[in-house]
Amino acid sequence: MALGFVIAATGLKAEARIAERPGHVKAVIGGGREDRLATLLQEGLTESTRGLISFGIAGGLRPGLKPGTIIVGTSVLHSSGRIYPADARWSDRLFEALPNAESGPVTGSSTIIANRDEKHAIYLKSGAFAADMESHVVAQMAAERGLPFAVLRVIADPSTLSLPPAAVNGLNPDGSPNITAVLKSLATQPSQLWDIIRIAGATRRAMKSLLRCHRLLGPGLGCADLS
């Protein structure tokens, strides 16, 4: 009898490749578009689906979280104001398997939270450790379908760093980098260059940490029914 699988919701192609490495994981790529992500999740659900996981990098909201810090989401704050608790057993397994991980609430957003002042304001209001563009979609769909969900995110841009326009607009709908858009933005505003270099370095650290997570978690990314 097949064990089934979990669906990993990601924003980037690179995240999806990492998520699927341990086996028993099918990744879908939202590319920063919540309607696309919701459709892909809906299409991917079958009787063999054991749970959903929001997987990838995120923006830091809580001060002091450095690039590469692993966040296990205990709950997700939806844009509607509703709070969705993550599956406790799955979250505990993630936290226990990942050394030096932090656990706390995360918030989902339909747009990139780029400005450091906005990040600080959201943290003061919600207490969320991190923000991403997939967790709220995952949480809502899991609740509607009666499935467990988990959140595993790694900090890329910290709370003190504002993202430049080239980084905000540098993504294709399929989750691949839009190099043309980045270069056009840099040509228009060359002063972004140093911020882009800093973001690139932070993202590399985050992706390296994310890669380490899959090695530690094994099949199903820690889902109790598949490990």
MOLINTA-V461051 format. One record per residue. SS is DSSP state (h for helix, s for strand, l for the rest). PSI is psi as a letter, one per 40 degrees, with the letter a starting at -180 (none if undefined). OMEGA is omega in whole degrees, 0 to 359 (none if undefined). Layout:
ss=(SS:SS)
psi=(PSI:PSI)
omega=(OMEGA:OMEGA)
This chain:
ss=(l:l:l:l:s:s:s:s:s:s:l:l:h:h:h:h:h:h:h:l:l:l:l:l:s:s:s:s:s:l:l:l:l:h:h:h:h:h:h:h:h:h:h:h:l:l:l:l:s:s:s:s:s:s:s:s:s:s:s:s:l:l:l:l:l:l:l:l:l:s:s:s:s:s:s:s:s:l:l:l:l:l:s:s:s:l:l:h:h:h:h:h:h:h:h:h:h:l:l:l:l:s:s:s:s:s:s:s:l:l:l:l:l:l:l:h:h:h:h:h:h:h:h:h:h:h:l:l:l:s:s:s:l:l:h:h:h:h:h:h:h:h:h:h:h:l:l:s:s:s:s:s:s:s:s:l:l:l:l:l:l:l:l:l:h:h:h:h:l:l:s:l:l:l:l:l:s:l:h:h:h:h:h:h:h:h:h:h:l:h:h:h:h:h:h:h:h:h:h:h:h:h:h:h:h:h:h:h:h:h:h:h:h:h:h:h:h:l:h:h:h:h:l:l:l:l:l)
psi=(h:i:d:a:i:i:h:h:h:i:d:i:d:d:d:d:d:d:d:e:d:e:i:f:h:h:i:i:h:d:f:e:h:d:d:d:d:d:d:d:d:d:d:e:h:a:e:e:h:e:i:i:h:h:h:a:i:i:h:h:d:h:i:e:h:i:h:e:h:h:h:h:h:d:i:h:h:i:d:e:e:i:h:h:h:i:h:d:d:d:d:d:d:d:d:d:e:h:h:e:i:i:h:i:i:i:i:i:i:e:i:h:g:d:h:d:d:d:d:d:d:d:d:d:d:d:e:h:d:i:i:a:e:d:d:d:d:d:d:d:d:d:d:d:e:f:i:i:i:i:h:h:i:h:h:c:h:i:d:e:h:h:h:i:d:d:d:d:e:f:h:i:d:e:e:i:h:g:d:d:d:d:d:d:d:d:d:d:g:d:e:e:d:d:d:d:d:d:d:d:d:d:d:d:d:d:d:d:d:d:d:d:d:d:d:d:d:a:h:e:f:e:h:d:e:e:none)
omega=(181:180:186:184:170:176:178:178:181:175:187:175:182:178:181:179:179:183:186:185:185:183:182:177:172:183:172:188:181:180:179:182:187:178:177:182:180:179:181:177:180:181:184:183:174:177:180:180:182:180:178:176:173:193:176:180:183:174:179:175:180:179:175:179:184:175:182:179:180:179:171:184:177:178:180:175:180:179:178:183:179:177:180:176:175:179:187:183:179:180:179:179:177:184:181:183:187:181:176:176:174:177:181:181:173:178:177:182:178:177:177:175:192:188:184:177:177:177:182:180:180:179:180:182:190:186:182:180:187:179:175:186:182:190:181:178:178:183:181:181:178:179:181:184:180:181:173:174:178:179:176:183:177:182:173:178:180:185:183:186:173:179:177:181:181:179:182:185:187:183:173:180:181:178:177:180:176:186:180:180:179:182:178:179:178:179:179:184:184:181:178:192:183:176:178:179:178:179:180:179:179:180:176:178:179:181:176:178:179:178:179:181:184:179:182:188:179:185:178:179:174:179:187:183:184:185:none)
